[in-house]
Amino acid sequence: MAHVTCVGSTRDEIHEILRRLRGDGIQNVLALRGDPPSGEKEFRAPEGGFRNANELVAFVRDRGFDFS
């Protein structure tokens, strides 16, 4: 199972990651917000990225990826 987080990636970058995972035959993805990067106390969504996991899950579904 691949773990995909919101940390440090834009929507375009996440889309490419998901496309490669699907192409590699991955069927299960765990979508997480993720922890703040080392040394940071609060999570900050990257510009063009996601604030939380439910936004990431909706993005995956809206793009038609059929991961479990």
C-alpha positions in Angstrom: 0.0 0.0 0.0 1.4 3.4 -1.0 1.1 6.3 1.5 0.5 9.7 -0.1 0.7 12.8 2.0 -0.2 16.4 1.5 3.2 17.6 2.8 5.3 19.6 0.3 3.5 18.7 -2.9 1.2 20.6 -5.2 -1.9 19.2 -6.8 -0.1 18.7 -10.1 2.7 16.8 -8.3 0.2 14.6 -6.4 -1.6 13.9 -9.7 1.7 12.7 -11.3 2.5 10.6 -8.3 -1.0 8.9 -8.5 -0.6 8.4 -12.2 2.7 6.7 -11.7 1.4 4.5 -8.9 -1.6 3.4 -11.0 0.8 2.7 -13.9 3.0 0.6 -11.6 0.0 -1.5 -10.7 -0.6 -0.1 -7.2 -4.2 -0.8 -6.1 -4.2 0.6 -2.5 -3.4 4.1 -1.4 -3.5 5.5 2.1 -4.1 9.3 1.8 -2.8 11.3 4.8 -2.3 14.9 5.6 1.0 14.1 7.2 3.0 15.7 10.0 4.6 19.1 9.7 8.1 18.9 8.2 11.0 18.5 10.7 11.5 21.6 12.8 8.1 23.1 12.1 5.3 23.2 14.7 2.3 23.6 12.5 1.3 22.1 9.2 1.2 24.6 6.4 -0.3 23.6 3.1 2.0 24.3 0.2 0.7 26.8 -2.4 -1.3 24.8 -4.8 -1.5 21.9 -2.4 -3.9 20.4 0.1 -4.8 21.5 3.6 -6.0 18.1 4.8 -6.5 14.5 3.9 -10.2 14.8 3.0 -9.2 17.3 0.2 -6.7 14.8 -1.0 -9.2 11.9 -1.0 -11.7 14.1 -2.9 -9.0 14.9 -5.5 -8.1 11.3 -6.0 -11.8 10.4 -6.6 -12.5 13.4 -8.8 -9.6 12.4 -11.0 -11.1 8.9 -11.5 -8.3 7.0 -9.9 -9.9 3.8 -8.6 -7.6 3.0 -5.7 -8.9 1.1 -2.7 
